[in-house]
Amino acid sequence: MVAAQGIWSLIRWNPELWWLASALLFSFVVVALAQLAPVLLLPLFYEVKPLARDALAARLKALADRAGAPVLGTFEWRLSDRTKKANAALAGLGRTRRILLSDTLLADYSDDEIEVILAHELAHHVHHDIWRAIVFETALIALGFYISDAVLTAWSGSFGAGGKTDVAALPLLLLTMGAVSLALMPLRNALSRSHERRADRFALTMTRNLEAFVTAMKRLAAQNLAEEEPSPIVEALFHSHPSISARISAARSFKLDPV
């Protein structure tokens, strides 16, 4: 509701360019959250503490250094109070970057599996996937707002509103934005899946541990209740990651360069 009120204020402030101002504002919020979440927001909702397993912490820090994405440290992220799912993340950007390992991951996975999972996450930072996604998302958001502006201009009068600056047009705006967001979802997911496939290849190249990759994928699928082989249509429309079976098959066929 706060976001809707903000957008409506921008429409009234500049009816012609509100869509561009809204896209830039949303992008700023995304970047700010990426910077602040691991430092300020995450500890408000989860217990986060330095990882007590020194050997594993040193191993993962060395991996991050080799990948060219140095981190502040490695932290245990207590998820077990809320879910049984396992997760690992490289949170933050630049000087706020840190490794987060869920306690559910630490409890059930080997160090080799944890290393290959983290190598995958490192790839997103090494390849600047976060920034690519932000730029792409900004473009999609701008397109969505632009289409919404066109719909408001053309149709707000038909819904009893006195123009796009009339608050009575707000339901039409929200409906249009929702429809555009749904229509653009396959594009978002296609970009995400391409990033994930590249990150898998990077993880294999960095760790050279196919067996750990395969067992980690199977474990994650079972623990996180992921569908191993969804239909191609469902995957294309709704999945931000390739299917587990596709990832394992691609990993088995990936040719590592000789050491």
N, C-alpha and C positions, 0 to 999 in steps of 0.2 A: 504494500500500500504506500509506503514511503517513496519507493521508486516511481510509482504511478503519479504521485503528487509532484515529485521532482520533474518528471517529464512534462506534466501539464503546466507547471510553472514556466518551463522553457518554451512551450508552445505559445503561451501568452506573451512571453518576453520577446520572442522573435518567430512569428508564424511561418516565415519563409525558410529559415535555416535551423529550426529547432532540432531537426533530425540529425544534422551533423554535430551540433553541440551535444546532443544526447549520446551519440556514439563515442565521442571523445571523452565525455564524463564517465561513461561506463568503463572505457578502457583504462582510465586513470584509477578507478576503483579496483579493477582487476590487478593492476600492477602494484598498487599499494597493499592489497591483501597478500599478494605473493611475497612481498618483503616483510610484512608485519606478522603474518600468521604464525610462523615458527617461533617468533620472539615473544609476541604479546598475546596472541589469541589462543594458540594451542594449549598453553599451560592453564588457561582458564577452564578448559573442558576436560583435559586429560592430565594424568600424572606423567611427567616427563623427567627423567633423571639420567645422569651419565651412565653409560654402559659399564657394568662391573666386570665384564669379561675382557681383561686387558689384551690378551692375545688376539681375540677377534677384532677388538677396536683398532689395534695397531695394523692388523691385516687389511681392514677395510679402509683405513686412512691411507695406507700405502697404495691401495688400488685406486683411490680417488686422486692421489698425487700423480700416479702413472697415467691416468686418464686425462690429466690437465684440468681437473675440477676440484681443487683443494677445499677442505671443509674445516669448520671450526671444531668439530668433534662428533662423537657418536653417542646417541642417546637411546635409552629404552623408553618405549612409548606404551603405556599401559592401556591396552584395548580390551583385556579379558573381562573387565567389569560390564562391558556393553555388548560384546560380540565374540564369537568364536573364530571369526575370520582372521587370517594372517595378512600382514601388510608390511611393506618397507617403503620408505620415501626419502628423497633427497629434497629437503624443504628449504625454502628461501632462495634468494638470488644474491650472487656476489658475496659480500662479506657476511651475510646472514645465513649462508648455506650450511646445513648440518644434516647428518645422517640420522634418520629415525627408524628404529626397528621395533615392531610391536612385540610385546611379551609373548603373544601367541605364536609368533614366528620363531622367537628365540627358544621357546619350549620344545618345538617339534621338528625343527629343521637342522640339518648338519651345517657346519661352518662352510663347507663347499657350496651347499645350496644357497645359503645366505649370501655368499660372495657373488654368485652368478646372478641372483636376484638384484643385488645392489648394482652390479655392473650394468644391468639393463636400465636401472634408474639413472645412473651416471650418464648414459648415452644421451638422454634427453637434454641434459645440461651441456654436454660436449657439442652436440649438434644444434644447440640453440632452439630446440623444439618448443620450449616454453614461449620464447619471444615470437617464433613463427606462428604458434597457435594464437597468441595475443593479437598479432597483426591480422591474421586470417579472421579471427573472431570479430575484430574491430570492423573489418570490411563487411562481414556478414551482418553485423548489428547495424552498420550504416545503411546497408541495402534494405534491411528489414524496416528500419525507421523511415527510409525514403519511400518505400512502397506504402507504408502506413500513412505517410503524409499525403501521397497521391489518392489513397482511398478516402481519407478524411475530406480532402478538397472536393472530390467528385461526389461523395455519397452522404456526407454528414447531414445535408438538408433533407435527404430522404428519410432520415431517422428522427426527424423532429428537432434537430439541433439548428441553431442559428449560425452555423459555420464551425470551423475546426477549433476556434478558441472558446466555443461554448462548452461548458462542462457536461452538457447533455450528450456530447459526442464521445465522452470518455469510454463508455462500453464498446463502441465501435472500434476505438483505438486499441483497446485491450484484446478484443476478438481478432482483429487483423494482425496484431503483433504475435499472438499465439499461433495463428494459422501460418504465418510466414516462418516463425521459428521451427514449427513442425516440418514445413516443406524443405527447409534448409538443413535439417538434421542429417540427412544422408551425406551431404557435403562435409559437414563437420566430422562425421564418423569416418569417412573415407580418408581424410587427412590424418586423423588420429591413428587409423590402422596402418597407414604407410609409415608413420613415425615409430609405431610399435614393432613393425617388422624390421626396420633398420636398427632399433635398439636391441632386438634379439641377436642380430648378427654381430653387433658391437660387443655384446656380453660374451658371445662365444669366442670372438677374437681376443678379448682381454683375458678371459679365464682359461680358454682352450679346454673346457671341461664339459663335453657334450653330455656325459652321463648325469652330472649334477643338474644341468639345465633340464633334462628330460624328467628326472625324478622331482625336481622342484615344480615344474609345470603340472605334473600329475597330482602332486600334493596340494598345490594351490587350487586346482580345479575341484578336488574333492572337498577341501576344507571350506572354500568360498562358494560351494554349490554352483559352480559354473557349468554351463552346458558344453560338453566337449565337442559336439559336432552339430551346431544349429543348421537350419536350412540356409542356403546361400542368400535367399531373399531377406530373411530375418536378420542375418549378419550384416548385409549391405545397408539395411534401413536403420537398425537399432543398436548395433554393436560398435563400441569404440575401440575394441581390441579384436584381432583375428581369433578364430576359435582355437582352443587348446590343441585339437588334433592337427590343425593347419600349422600351428607354431612348432609342434614337435616334428611334423613331417619336413618342414622347411629347415629345421635345425639339423636333422639327420642328413639332408642332402647338401648342406652348406659345406663348401670346401675351404678349409683353413689354409692360409699360406704357410709354407715351411718355416720353422723357427730359424 
